[in-house]
Amino acid sequence: MNEYVSFPFIMHFLRTYKDKNNLYFLVQYIKGMELFDVMREIGLLNTYDSQFYIASLLLCIEYLHTNLIIYRDIKPENIMIDCEGYMLLIDMGTAKFLKK
């Protein structure tokens, strides 16, 4: 799916490796925390932060839908907040291509 997804708010997939027993995914390192942990640590988000993260998430979903990809696992555990406060959507494992 990497060749179809290149967006600043979506974690970058770099490549895979495989040995006899395992398949490994090399992905972008994101220094930060899951949105779930951020909310647990600081409590409920204020209005500005909520609007910022929802708008960022909507941009991600719009980008994916424009590329005929459906993301089916939106939850705070699949949204990383990096050290600068920007969100990145992670875990494309349940995403599917929409058939034309």
Secondary structure, DSSP 8 states (H G I E B T S, - for coil): -GGG---TTB--EEEEEE-SS-EEEEE----EEEHHHHHHHH-S--HHHHHHHHHHHHHHHHHHHHTTEE----SGGGEEEETTS-EEE---TT-EE---
